[in-house]
């Protein structure tokens, strides 16, 4: 029997599943394997989804299930999308009327399906949408847009807003994601727009795919120049190669080019960029100011009243700007939730848990137990991180391996802490993510690594907070005058671009003058037990007179012990960094 929900048009034999593994042929009908079963039900701000031109600052209920009909390399929701069996144990059955009740109780203005694709939970989503409409709630989703025309026509009357994730413009690019062609996506964007649904598109920008991104924007402009294009700077997740991540500067150049093709283009996954702002096309003033707020998200930091510029131009928003700003706790909400699952997964893999069924059991347990709610606080300190490893080793029955991992980490932490205390100096250190003026929060794990390595982290003087940090001014950074600067290994920017930015914005701190600006290698300072490698890297830079860790050797030892693989050269931070490494004497 043929499944006609998406353009994969799978022929599904009796009692079998199609490509997405989320539907089965039962009694001659295509049915969901997990109807009305959700992985997350969380209130979020709409920019977390993200949307930029629909009801800014509004609080909505985010819902997600598991599975996807695409198979894209480096997917930020890989655990949800590509391993539905591994997270099926975490799914919670909730009838649509109860989901709507939850949204109303939380005072949400709408319900939005994101993180994974509603295409794989079509009947669940349409049922929920109908119930939400009865209560006057907005309904929206993020989707790859690969619906069949027949399936989309039934869904359109239930939709108020949609973010369509574009992988590129060519059939070849879509074939890389395991589907036939790009045509259905652009057809469906047109159908949605012509039906009066508010449409935004997220265009994935992978390093080297500039022509794909520009061509995709041109196809969108043929439908409507008013459709906002969100340029998503690719961040390597899963097994994607670090070199696929373009620099923020390159992504800004692409975004600027797209602003000449459509009326509104924005840049995501780029901390510190000004390309998240809505700028008046008539006079050039900023109407709405936004800042980076976690993977794939942003947050309104300032806005003109009613989004009306001083020159009289009104930004083309659908729905008004909410007066209040909801803030999600910790790692709850948006793609930070998938990062939390990924962190637990990273520890389990280091402990030797690789079986999907076992992973599913453990991840299912911790999600059901609201384990993720407290994870944010647990991964901000070294002792609590070690406690997390202890707990997961017990849960997985890998206590001995956990002890080995903890001993490996503690031996190096204790040595660094002990030796750094003997030094008579504590150099001032600033920790940035992306561009210079995006400062990591005072309590972040990376700032604690700096302190452990014998530095004095100036981020700890910043009182404002965001996720994972906040924009600061050039004057603030100049007044802190750090002697050394580290650029996060996640959502990074090359030191050369970082220094150029400082020169253009009159940032004249000691670290820039002396060239003491360092890229921490990808994955070495947050999110997995590999942070112990980052600690050694940071110690080498802060106190080269004390530490000279052979990081190539340390990396090889770590990967061999805890991943069972041999590594060659030291891991590079994307294609734009060559971290120097000391040798042990």
Steps between C-alpha positions, in 0.01 A plus 500: 500500500629848412545765769391835355602731784839599360655497154709192581174316420616183674346169403443341840432125518260361757624546859816673374623859512616753242815709485420721799415193713213687662208353302392145444254320272240360736186342362541683170536840667803721553515562876746665736710279721481746790177703470459796738839419653738790569863533593470864609213724605660826607410870497748709298529846350420493130849622402634174648324300225606732320264756347592867459196658333214320672375631837844589643567410864184287514492196726407178319487134595770304319413139424720234343495126440781297338610399153544672163448421132841654412848379593719812501863496609574701813135531605463699822210269594683181404393301807134592445504474122732212421459275803127479568543158658760640739261764636168321463514404866483868591179569306203593716140442387295819537161544330455824299255657742753467783775658289269794430413526870869515579550780246212700648617443857848626403333805336650414162368675190550196283642154439799431278639165385880507464831320577395209282268511199119492530498304174581186700219570749246632251185362660612598849575854382180549304295370793677734739465793259124451474468494878720810536291693249187435708667689786616791285870408509747570221637188331837476331792271427854464373525253215718396208191561287503164323125440533305367206265760358206291617625482861588870509160608369336332800744664739499856362162606649639414845825699468576860594878498460766269356879497489617292203855372531673520161798271442602671176355562155613200295376143477857387572499675836171335595629162392774547763215502753361177359206636299433541128490871421457859617190567291233405757648735759479815286159393368377473859646835603297656219184311602538611862567863409213519253266350761578784741715303743788703646816344355864533598781287364817374664773454242787275603841645411771234486855612422549478124126504422479875429339448158232276654410762762485787254298296248256394773448866597432584136235228482339636818502854357310376194223394738516813717774743597319552832579147625773535766804285426683370806855404405597210726877484528573128504631363829645146483300254706500123481762370259528820292853626436608822679617651170137525386444791740546838327641794693262760637659757267428284193145443623451875546619561144245244372224659710583842360477363146163343579374836631538615142278213381220499760389785723597339831784262580638400840804304620474233771752286691737798501548652848570872490378562145288804424324315219219391735364854509207628294623812321274763346530476120425872466736668746729224628406528867466184709133429573541174690824396668563131565783293641609139476313276744622144468523277191255601226344766725501872575340740744359853463714735708339827389224610265340822381143542625262305277804427279467848345822674399554870580461569127151347510575161338332206671685169504292232321410289802197277532358531850605759754813505714428354843575726794644226722801280426486136605832334585541123481683342791839341449516279192125467463344625182609514138811326378668532841289198596664296225838622622417369847410158359819511295708568814356200682560296185863620482568373853330167433705445183821576692389235750465248218120505462442476124200272464188687383271298724711565811539868411125524449432349839734737683409813306134414536537473877686828544261696279196361679657584834549862398874442521560766234347774715793483740768418244581863424620561857684168520721568199625838622747374762777240490387316814138486383615384154684212668183428698309481172745240368461301823121499471494402134754224560271356768192529282675327212667229707841635398632587845853371438528693173360804676766475768767476232367810321472696825852402605634609159332839540573558869869417466539783249267743675674456837844545344399818315324644803794422730771634270311815399457597866879510535520775244525853627281633217142459384473647148168664417305295244192573288292215355299577188274299275512594134574873471681711765195671644311183589611411852428165661303514825692542824414155633562307177717188508758658268560786746552244775757320285690829479498538878615140549787560258620797702338788319270776624194495276367852447166359380417450866459878538215508246162501676265467201412152377383336180534153352791429498609861539425861411606773264726758663635833377850575375540736797419217741757270344761775493443572867554130586824508297571123503855376452381185323186412304351160423243444227257218572540175309124509431347750254848638455679763294864496384741707707595700188138612446468564873803733500384678182165563668677647803701737283191619312305558825778670695551211739857549619546253784834350601415155359441642153811715511716200590320255272395286799167397344442124479249269337415210730480185282145392412329293767773558758341746740135403547249225434703180541771352725753622242498826694800364690699547176377859488610557857853391408493722190390799711763427766774494234395846382442666838816369665748388231776536760335214697310281255606339174250219448553296185145534374545270206604222737223587749240493226621164373492352849150630569352377172666162532387445861146631476395475137709200397637681196842613386547864404766654282566873503359721771139601441487836328243761585320499165709591198607835633711430807836344566533480878860479608569228751774471756710191562551346839854538620 
